[in-house]
């Protein structure tokens, strides 16, 4: 029942870490990865919102905020 939720949590965590690493390195690819990160965070938030556990509620909130911040990074560097 929660297999997709868990999969997306792990993918989201990995892409967020990678985006943070590229930004800290000043990579010219960070903007592209932040766009992908925002999209994946949205997908994860949507899936977590389907579940009523406290963990999923907190995860959905965090993913929405991360997506918002990633989009700001993309528009700030354009």
mmCIF file of the C-alpha atoms, coordinates in Angstrom:
data_MODEL
# 
_entry.id   MODEL 
# 
loop_
_atom_site.group_PDB 
_atom_site.id 
_atom_site.type_symbol 
_atom_site.label_atom_id 
_atom_site.label_alt_id 
_atom_site.label_comp_id 
_atom_site.label_asym_id 
_atom_site.label_entity_id 
_atom_site.label_seq_id 
_atom_site.pdbx_PDB_ins_code 
_atom_site.Cartn_x 
_atom_site.Cartn_y 
_atom_site.Cartn_z 
_atom_site.occupancy 
_atom_site.B_iso_or_equiv 
_atom_site.pdbx_formal_charge 
_atom_site.auth_seq_id 
_atom_site.auth_comp_id 
_atom_site.auth_asym_id 
_atom_site.auth_atom_id 
_atom_site.pdbx_PDB_model_num 
ATOM 1  C CA . UNK A 1 1  ? 0.000  0.000  0.000   1.00 0.00 ? 1  UNK A CA 1 
ATOM 2  C CA . UNK A 1 2  ? 2.777  2.444  0.803   1.00 0.00 ? 2  UNK A CA 1 
ATOM 3  C CA . UNK A 1 3  ? 5.449  1.070  -1.529  1.00 0.00 ? 3  UNK A CA 1 
ATOM 4  C CA . UNK A 1 4  ? 5.218  4.034  -3.928  1.00 0.00 ? 4  UNK A CA 1 
ATOM 5  C CA . UNK A 1 5  ? 5.285  6.477  -1.029  1.00 0.00 ? 5  UNK A CA 1 
ATOM 6  C CA . UNK A 1 6  ? 8.452  4.923  0.367   1.00 0.00 ? 6  UNK A CA 1 
ATOM 7  C CA . UNK A 1 7  ? 10.069 4.780  -3.082  1.00 0.00 ? 7  UNK A CA 1 
ATOM 8  C CA . UNK A 1 8  ? 9.332  8.459  -3.699  1.00 0.00 ? 8  UNK A CA 1 
ATOM 9  C CA . UNK A 1 9  ? 10.621 9.374  -0.221  1.00 0.00 ? 9  UNK A CA 1 
ATOM 10 C CA . UNK A 1 10 ? 13.939 7.717  -1.017  1.00 0.00 ? 10 UNK A CA 1 
ATOM 11 C CA . UNK A 1 11 ? 14.155 9.264  -4.492  1.00 0.00 ? 11 UNK A CA 1 
ATOM 12 C CA . UNK A 1 12 ? 13.291 12.684 -3.110  1.00 0.00 ? 12 UNK A CA 1 
ATOM 13 C CA . UNK A 1 13 ? 15.940 12.401 -0.418  1.00 0.00 ? 13 UNK A CA 1 
ATOM 14 C CA . UNK A 1 14 ? 18.578 11.417 -2.968  1.00 0.00 ? 14 UNK A CA 1 
ATOM 15 C CA . UNK A 1 15 ? 17.773 14.233 -5.406  1.00 0.00 ? 15 UNK A CA 1 
ATOM 16 C CA . UNK A 1 16 ? 17.621 16.841 -2.628  1.00 0.00 ? 16 UNK A CA 1 
ATOM 17 C CA . UNK A 1 17 ? 21.045 15.768 -1.413  1.00 0.00 ? 17 UNK A CA 1 
ATOM 18 C CA . UNK A 1 18 ? 22.454 15.865 -4.940  1.00 0.00 ? 18 UNK A CA 1 
ATOM 19 C CA . UNK A 1 19 ? 20.988 19.318 -5.607  1.00 0.00 ? 19 UNK A CA 1 
ATOM 20 C CA . UNK A 1 20 ? 22.441 20.666 -2.358  1.00 0.00 ? 20 UNK A CA 1 
ATOM 21 C CA . UNK A 1 21 ? 25.833 19.215 -3.248  1.00 0.00 ? 21 UNK A CA 1 
ATOM 22 C CA . UNK A 1 22 ? 25.861 20.788 -6.717  1.00 0.00 ? 22 UNK A CA 1 
ATOM 23 C CA . UNK A 1 23 ? 24.751 24.152 -5.327  1.00 0.00 ? 23 UNK A CA 1 
ATOM 24 C CA . UNK A 1 24 ? 27.509 24.062 -2.696  1.00 0.00 ? 24 UNK A CA 1 
ATOM 25 C CA . UNK A 1 25 ? 30.030 23.339 -5.445  1.00 0.00 ? 25 UNK A CA 1 
ATOM 26 C CA . UNK A 1 26 ? 28.758 26.225 -7.571  1.00 0.00 ? 26 UNK A CA 1 
ATOM 27 C CA . UNK A 1 27 ? 27.990 23.835 -10.418 1.00 0.00 ? 27 UNK A CA 1 
ATOM 28 C CA . UNK A 1 28 ? 26.488 25.237 -13.596 1.00 0.00 ? 28 UNK A CA 1 
ATOM 29 C CA . UNK A 1 29 ? 24.211 22.150 -13.588 1.00 0.00 ? 29 UNK A CA 1 
ATOM 30 C CA . UNK A 1 30 ? 22.638 22.990 -10.207 1.00 0.00 ? 30 UNK A CA 1 
ATOM 31 C CA . UNK A 1 31 ? 19.798 24.940 -11.813 1.00 0.00 ? 31 UNK A CA 1 
ATOM 32 C CA . UNK A 1 32 ? 18.776 21.976 -13.968 1.00 0.00 ? 32 UNK A CA 1 
ATOM 33 C CA . UNK A 1 33 ? 18.905 19.605 -11.025 1.00 0.00 ? 33 UNK A CA 1 
ATOM 34 C CA . UNK A 1 34 ? 16.879 22.006 -8.860  1.00 0.00 ? 34 UNK A CA 1 
ATOM 35 C CA . UNK A 1 35 ? 14.103 21.894 -11.469 1.00 0.00 ? 35 UNK A CA 1 
ATOM 36 C CA . UNK A 1 36 ? 14.070 18.096 -11.378 1.00 0.00 ? 36 UNK A CA 1 
ATOM 37 C CA . UNK A 1 37 ? 14.215 18.197 -7.585  1.00 0.00 ? 37 UNK A CA 1 
ATOM 38 C CA . UNK A 1 38 ? 11.170 20.490 -7.421  1.00 0.00 ? 38 UNK A CA 1 
ATOM 39 C CA . UNK A 1 39 ? 9.194  18.197 -9.701  1.00 0.00 ? 39 UNK A CA 1 
ATOM 40 C CA . UNK A 1 40 ? 10.088 15.111 -7.677  1.00 0.00 ? 40 UNK A CA 1 
ATOM 41 C CA . UNK A 1 41 ? 9.303  16.882 -4.395  1.00 0.00 ? 41 UNK A CA 1 
ATOM 42 C CA . UNK A 1 42 ? 5.862  17.770 -5.756  1.00 0.00 ? 42 UNK A CA 1 
ATOM 43 C CA . UNK A 1 43 ? 5.271  14.161 -6.758  1.00 0.00 ? 43 UNK A CA 1 
ATOM 44 C CA . UNK A 1 44 ? 6.373  12.932 -3.339  1.00 0.00 ? 44 UNK A CA 1 
ATOM 45 C CA . UNK A 1 45 ? 4.160  15.489 -1.557  1.00 0.00 ? 45 UNK A CA 1 
ATOM 46 C CA . UNK A 1 46 ? 1.160  14.444 -3.619  1.00 0.00 ? 46 UNK A CA 1 
ATOM 47 C CA . UNK A 1 47 ? 1.699  10.786 -2.798  1.00 0.00 ? 47 UNK A CA 1 
ATOM 48 C CA . UNK A 1 48 ? 2.332  11.407 0.907   1.00 0.00 ? 48 UNK A CA 1 
ATOM 49 C CA . UNK A 1 49 ? -0.841 13.496 1.080   1.00 0.00 ? 49 UNK A CA 1 
ATOM 50 C CA . UNK A 1 50 ? -2.832 10.360 0.299   1.00 0.00 ? 50 UNK A CA 1 
ATOM 51 C CA . UNK A 1 51 ? -1.833 8.805  3.627   1.00 0.00 ? 51 UNK A CA 1 
ATOM 52 C CA . UNK A 1 52 ? -3.063 9.852  7.048   1.00 0.00 ? 52 UNK A CA 1 
ATOM 53 C CA . UNK A 1 53 ? 0.050  9.068  9.101   1.00 0.00 ? 53 UNK A CA 1 
ATOM 54 C CA . UNK A 1 54 ? 1.744  11.912 10.944  1.00 0.00 ? 54 UNK A CA 1 
ATOM 55 C CA . UNK A 1 55 ? 5.011  11.070 9.184   1.00 0.00 ? 55 UNK A CA 1 
ATOM 56 C CA . UNK A 1 56 ? 3.404  11.382 5.750   1.00 0.00 ? 56 UNK A CA 1 
ATOM 57 C CA . UNK A 1 57 ? 1.763  14.684 6.652   1.00 0.00 ? 57 UNK A CA 1 
ATOM 58 C CA . UNK A 1 58 ? 5.112  16.120 7.770   1.00 0.00 ? 58 UNK A CA 1 
ATOM 59 C CA . UNK A 1 59 ? 6.835  14.701 4.712   1.00 0.00 ? 59 UNK A CA 1 
ATOM 60 C CA . UNK A 1 60 ? 4.291  16.281 2.372   1.00 0.00 ? 60 UNK A CA 1 
ATOM 61 C CA . UNK A 1 61 ? 4.774  19.686 4.043   1.00 0.00 ? 61 UNK A CA 1 
ATOM 62 C CA . UNK A 1 62 ? 8.566  19.407 3.826   1.00 0.00 ? 62 UNK A CA 1 
ATOM 63 C CA . UNK A 1 63 ? 8.419  18.330 0.187   1.00 0.00 ? 63 UNK A CA 1 
ATOM 64 C CA . UNK A 1 64 ? 6.165  21.240 -0.743  1.00 0.00 ? 64 UNK A CA 1 
ATOM 65 C CA . UNK A 1 65 ? 8.512  23.689 0.951   1.00 0.00 ? 65 UNK A CA 1 
ATOM 66 C CA . UNK A 1 66 ? 11.527 22.112 -0.743  1.00 0.00 ? 66 UNK A CA 1 
ATOM 67 C CA . UNK A 1 67 ? 9.820  22.341 -4.155  1.00 0.00 ? 67 UNK A CA 1 
ATOM 68 C CA . UNK A 1 68 ? 9.067  26.015 -3.494  1.00 0.00 ? 68 UNK A CA 1 
ATOM 69 C CA . UNK A 1 69 ? 12.672 26.734 -2.513  1.00 0.00 ? 69 UNK A CA 1 
ATOM 70 C CA . UNK A 1 70 ? 14.045 24.831 -5.510  1.00 0.00 ? 70 UNK A CA 1 
ATOM 71 C CA . UNK A 1 71 ? 11.846 26.825 -7.885  1.00 0.00 ? 71 UNK A CA 1 
ATOM 72 C CA . UNK A 1 72 ? 13.071 30.028 -6.283  1.00 0.00 ? 72 UNK A CA 1 
ATOM 73 C CA . UNK A 1 73 ? 16.651 28.889 -6.887  1.00 0.00 ? 73 UNK A CA 1 
ATOM 74 C CA . UNK A 1 74 ? 15.837 28.224 -10.538 1.00 0.00 ? 74 UNK A CA 1 
ATOM 75 C CA . UNK A 1 75 ? 14.191 31.609 -11.116 1.00 0.00 ? 75 UNK A CA 1 
ATOM 76 C CA . UNK A 1 76 ? 16.854 33.474 -9.119  1.00 0.00 ? 76 UNK A CA 1 
ATOM 77 C CA . UNK A 1 77 ? 19.640 32.195 -11.355 1.00 0.00 ? 77 UNK A CA 1 
ATOM 78 C CA . UNK A 1 78 ? 17.911 32.644 -14.719 1.00 0.00 ? 78 UNK A CA 1 
# 
